[in-house]
Amino acid sequence: MNPSIKIPTDMVDNILPDPALSIPDFLWFELPIITMTKGSYKLNDFLSPLPPTTVDPTIIRKIPTPPIATVKALAAACLAGGGEGMSILCPHVASSSARHLPMWVVTYWSEDVNLRTKFCAPWVRAEKKLNAKQQVWSKKQPEETYSLVNEVLDALGTLSWSGTIHGFGDEEPMFKLATYATQDWLSTVHENQMLDLLR
């Protein structure tokens, strides 16, 4: 990896969620919001030949991530080019336009996109479904049925958001469990897990 875009080790704990966090704590972890609008800026508008002026992780965490397509293009450009002594500008955020961020912020934005789309989204969907069922079942179903949702929510607090599911024939990422809490069609992964349990 290009050294200029590698997140410094001393910054990682300040800006990215600890892999040991429980699923609820992971969902509460503050990540930058992703800009959903398309701007009229170009890729070069993000690149500056000047050195970084803002390296405080508290400030960097509050700056919204550019649109996903822009982040991907920036990451590809940074991997291909040098970047040493350069910095990143934020034309997508009016209040941050004068700041010069370190080049590794592109890696941070890439991680933000990955965490939100791949890991957060399934658990957020599952949590919404569980909370909706809990409200409906509290009025119409027996106490045992209602308490089942509470047990599931409590169990999520004992699992870390990262890593793999253990105890089955195939190791799968932890977020695959989120499907069990929704009405999504079960995949081969889930069918294999149920067969493993039956064995």
VENDA-V173067 format. One record per pair of residues at least 12 apart in sequence whose ideal C-beta (glycine too) atoms are under 10 Angstrom apart, sorted by the first residue. I is the first residue (numbers start at 1). GAP is how many residues later the second one is. D is the distance in whole Angstrom. If there is no record, write none. Layout:
BEGIN
I_GAP_D + I_GAP_D
END
This chain:
BEGIN
1_77_10 + 1_78_8 + 1_106_8 + 2_76_6 + 2_77_6 + 2_78_9 + 2_79_8 + 2_80_7 + 2_81_6 + 2_82_9 + 2_101_8 + 2_102_9 + 2_104_10 + 2_105_9 + 3_79_10 + 3_80_9 + 3_81_8 + 3_100_9 + 3_101_9 + 4_74_8 + 4_77_9 + 4_78_7 + 4_79_4 + 4_80_5 + 4_81_8 + 4_82_7 + 4_83_10 + 4_98_8 + 4_99_4 + 4_100_7 + 4_102_9 + 4_103_10 + 5_69_9 + 5_70_8 + 5_73_5 + 5_74_7 + 5_76_10 + 5_78_6 + 5_83_10 + 5_97_9 + 5_98_5 + 5_99_5 + 5_100_9 + 5_101_6 + 5_102_5 + 5_103_9 + 5_105_9 + 6_97_9 + 6_98_6 + 6_101_7 + 7_50_10 + 7_95_9 + 7_97_5 + 7_98_9 + 7_99_10 + 7_100_5 + 7_101_6 + 7_104_8 + 8_47_9 + 8_49_10 + 8_94_8 + 8_96_7 + 10_47_9 + 11_44_8 + 11_45_10 + 11_46_5 + 11_49_8 + 11_91_9 + 11_93_8 + 11_94_10 + 11_97_8 + 12_45_9 + 12_96_9 + 12_99_10 + 13_44_9 + 14_42_9 + 14_43_4 + 14_44_8 + 14_46_9 + 14_47_8 + 15_15_10 + 15_16_9 + 15_17_9 + 15_42_5 + 15_43_9 + 15_45_7 + 15_46_6 + 15_89_10 + 15_90_9 + 15_93_6 + 15_96_8 + 15_97_9 + 16_13_8 + 16_15_9 + 16_41_10 + 16_45_10 + 16_92_8 + 16_95_6 + 16_96_9 + 16_99_8 + 17_12_4 + 17_13_9 + 17_14_8 + 17_94_10 + 17_98_7 + 17_102_9 + 17_103_10 + 17_143_10 + 17_144_7 + 17_145_8 + 18_142_9 + 18_143_9 + 18_144_9 + 19_141_6 + 19_142_8 + 19_143_4 + 19_144_7 + 20_140_5 + 20_141_9 + 20_142_8 + 20_143_9 + 21_139_6 + 21_140_6 + 21_141_8 + 22_134_7 + 22_135_5 + 22_136_7 + 22_137_6 + 22_138_6 + 22_139_7 + 23_96_9 + 23_97_10 + 23_100_6 + 23_103_9 + 23_104_9 + 23_130_10 + 23_132_9 + 23_133_4 + 23_134_7 + 23_135_9 + 23_136_6 + 23_137_8 + 23_138_5 + 23_139_10 + 23_151_8 + 23_152_9 + 23_154_9 + 23_155_9 + 24_99_9 + 24_103_8 + 24_129_8 + 24_130_10 + 24_132_6 + 24_133_5 + 24_135_10 + 24_137_9 + 25_132_8 + 25_135_9 + 25_136_8 + 26_89_9 + 26_93_7 + 26_94_8 + 26_97_7 + 26_130_10 + 26_133_10 + 26_134_8 + 26_135_4 + 26_136_8 + 26_148_10 + 27_92_9 + 27_93_6 + 27_96_6 + 27_97_7 + 27_100_7 + 27_129_9 + 27_134_8 + 29_86_9 + 29_91_9 + 29_132_9 + 30_31_6 + 30_32_9 + 31_30_8 + 31_34_8 + 31_77_10 + 31_80_9 + 31_81_5 + 31_82_10 + 31_84_6 + 31_85_6 + 31_89_8 + 32_28_8 + 32_29_6 + 32_30_7 + 32_31_6 + 32_32_5 + 32_33_5 + 32_34_10 + 32_61_10 + 32_73_10 + 32_76_8 + 32_77_7 + 32_80_5 + 32_81_10 + 32_84_9 + 33_29_10 + 33_30_10 + 33_31_5 + 33_32_7 + 33_79_9 + 33_83_9 + 34_30_7 + 34_31_5 + 34_32_8 + 34_33_7 + 34_34_7 + 34_37_8 + 34_75_9 + 34_78_7 + 34_79_6 + 34_82_6 + 34_83_9 + 35_29_5 + 35_30_6 + 35_31_5 + 35_32_5 + 35_33_9 + 35_35_8 + 35_36_9 + 35_55_10 + 35_57_5 + 35_58_8 + 36_28_10 + 36_31_7 + 36_32_9 + 37_30_7 + 37_55_8 + 38_29_6 + 38_31_8 + 38_32_9 + 38_54_10 + 39_27_8 + 39_28_8 + 39_31_8 + 39_52_7 + 39_53_5 + 39_54_10 + 40_51_9 + 41_25_9 + 41_26_10 + 41_29_8 + 41_48_9 + 41_49_10 + 41_50_4 + 41_51_7 + 42_28_10 + 42_31_10 + 42_49_9 + 43_27_7 + 43_30_5 + 43_31_7 + 43_33_9 + 43_34_6 + 44_33_9 + 44_45_10 + 44_47_10 + 45_25_10 + 45_44_7 + 45_45_9 + 45_46_4 + 45_47_9 + 45_52_9 + 46_20_7 + 46_24_7 + 46_25_10 + 46_27_9 + 46_28_6 + 46_31_9 + 46_32_10 + 46_41_10 + 46_42_6 + 46_43_5 + 46_44_7 + 46_45_7 + 46_46_8 + 46_55_9 + 46_59_10 + 46_60_8 + 47_27_8 + 47_30_8 + 47_31_9 + 47_34_9 + 47_36_9 + 47_39_6 + 47_40_8 + 47_41_7 + 47_42_7 + 47_56_9 + 47_59_10 + 48_38_6 + 48_39_5 + 48_40_7 + 48_41_5 + 48_51_10 + 48_52_6 + 48_53_9 + 48_55_10 + 49_36_8 + 49_37_6 + 49_38_8 + 49_51_10 + 50_35_8 + 50_36_8 + 50_37_6 + 50_39_9 + 50_50_5 + 51_33_10 + 51_34_6 + 51_35_8 + 51_36_6 + 51_49_7 + 51_51_9 + 52_33_9 + 52_34_9 + 52_35_4 + 52_36_8 + 52_47_9 + 52_48_5 + 52_49_6 + 52_50_4 + 52_51_8 + 52_52_9 + 52_53_9 + 53_34_7 + 53_45_8 + 53_46_6 + 53_47_4 + 53_48_8 + 53_49_10 + 54_33_9 + 54_34_10 + 54_36_10 + 54_42_8 + 54_44_9 + 54_45_4 + 54_46_6 + 54_47_6 + 54_48_8 + 54_51_9 + 55_32_10 + 55_45_10 + 55_46_8 + 55_47_6 + 55_49_9 + 55_50_9 + 57_51_9 + 59_37_9 + 59_40_8 + 59_42_9 + 60_36_10 + 60_39_9 + 60_41_6 + 60_42_8 + 60_44_9 + 60_45_6 + 60_48_7 + 60_49_10 + 61_47_9 + 61_51_9 + 62_31_10 + 62_33_10 + 62_34_9 + 63_25_10 + 63_27_6 + 63_29_9 + 63_30_6 + 63_32_9 + 63_33_5 + 63_36_8 + 63_38_7 + 63_42_8 + 63_45_10 + 63_46_9 + 64_26_8 + 64_28_7 + 64_29_6 + 64_32_8 + 64_45_9 + 64_48_9 + 65_25_10 + 65_27_9 + 65_28_10 + 65_40_9 + 65_43_8 + 65_44_5 + 65_45_9 + 65_46_10 + 65_47_5 + 65_48_7 + 65_51_9 + 66_22_10 + 66_24_8 + 66_25_9 + 66_26_5 + 66_27_9 + 66_40_9 + 66_43_7 + 66_47_9 + 67_25_7 + 67_46_10 + 68_41_9 + 68_42_10 + 68_44_10 + 68_45_5 + 68_48_9 + 68_49_8 + 70_21_10 + 70_22_7 + 70_36_10 + 70_39_9 + 71_35_7 + 71_36_10 + 71_37_10 + 71_38_5 + 71_39_6 + 71_40_10 + 71_41_8 + 71_42_5 + 71_43_10 + 72_37_10 + 72_38_8 + 72_41_8 + 73_33_10 + 74_14_8 + 74_29_10 + 74_31_9 + 74_32_5 + 74_33_10 + 74_35_7 + 74_36_8 + 75_31_6 + 75_32_7 + 75_34_8 + 75_35_5 + 75_38_9 + 76_30_10 + 77_29_8 + 78_25_6 + 78_26_9 + 78_27_10 + 78_28_5 + 78_29_8 + 78_32_9 + 79_27_9 + 79_28_10 + 81_22_10 + 82_21_9 + 83_19_10 + 83_20_4 + 83_21_9 + 83_23_9 + 84_19_8 + 85_18_9 + 86_14_9 + 86_16_9 + 86_17_6 + 87_12_9 + 87_13_4 + 87_14_6 + 87_15_7 + 87_16_7 + 87_18_9 + 88_12_7 + 88_13_4 + 88_14_7 + 88_15_6 + 88_16_9 + 88_17_5 + 88_18_6 + 88_20_10 + 88_21_9 + 89_12_8 + 90_15_9 + 115_46_9 + 115_47_10 + 118_55_8 + 118_57_7 + 119_42_6 + 119_43_8 + 119_54_8 + 119_55_8 + 119_56_5 + 119_59_9 + 120_41_9 + 120_55_9 + 121_54_9 + 121_57_9 + 122_51_10 + 122_52_10 + 122_53_5 + 122_54_8 + 122_55_9 + 122_56_4 + 122_57_7 + 122_59_9 + 122_60_8 + 122_62_9 + 123_33_8 + 123_38_7 + 123_51_9 + 123_52_7 + 123_54_9 + 123_55_5 + 123_58_9 + 124_54_9 + 125_53_7 + 125_54_9 + 125_56_8 + 125_57_6 + 125_59_8 + 126_26_9 + 126_27_10 + 126_30_8 + 126_49_9 + 126_51_8 + 126_52_4 + 126_53_8 + 126_54_8 + 126_55_4 + 126_56_6 + 126_58_9 + 127_25_10 + 127_26_8 + 127_29_8 + 127_51_9 + 127_54_8 + 127_55_10 + 128_53_9 + 128_54_9 + 129_20_10 + 129_49_9 + 129_52_6 + 129_53_5 + 129_54_7 + 129_55_9 + 130_18_10 + 130_19_5 + 130_20_9 + 130_22_6 + 130_23_6 + 130_26_9 + 130_51_5 + 130_52_9 + 131_18_8 + 131_22_8 + 132_17_10 + 133_12_9 + 133_13_9 + 133_15_9 + 133_16_6 + 133_19_9 + 133_48_9 + 133_50_10 + 134_12_7 + 134_13_10 + 134_14_9 + 134_15_4 + 134_16_7 + 134_18_9 + 134_19_8 + 135_14_9 + 136_13_10 + 137_12_7 + 149_32_9 + 152_28_9 + 152_29_7 + 153_28_9 + 155_22_10 + 156_21_9 + 156_22_9 + 156_25_9 + 159_15_6 + 159_18_8 + 160_14_7 + 161_12_10 + 161_13_6 + 161_14_7 + 162_12_6 + 162_13_9 + 164_12_9 + 165_12_6 + 165_24_9 + 165_28_7 + 167_26_9 + 167_29_8 + 167_30_9 + 168_21_9 + 168_24_7 + 168_25_5 + 168_26_10 + 168_27_9 + 168_28_5 + 168_29_8 + 169_23_6 + 169_24_8 + 169_26_8 + 169_27_5 + 169_30_9 + 170_18_9 + 170_19_7 + 170_22_6 + 170_23_8 + 170_26_9 + 172_15_10 + 172_17_5 + 172_18_9 + 172_20_9 + 172_21_8 + 173_16_9 + 176_13_5 + 176_14_7 + 176_17_8 + 177_12_10 + 177_13_9 + 177_16_9 + 180_13_9 + 180_14_10
END
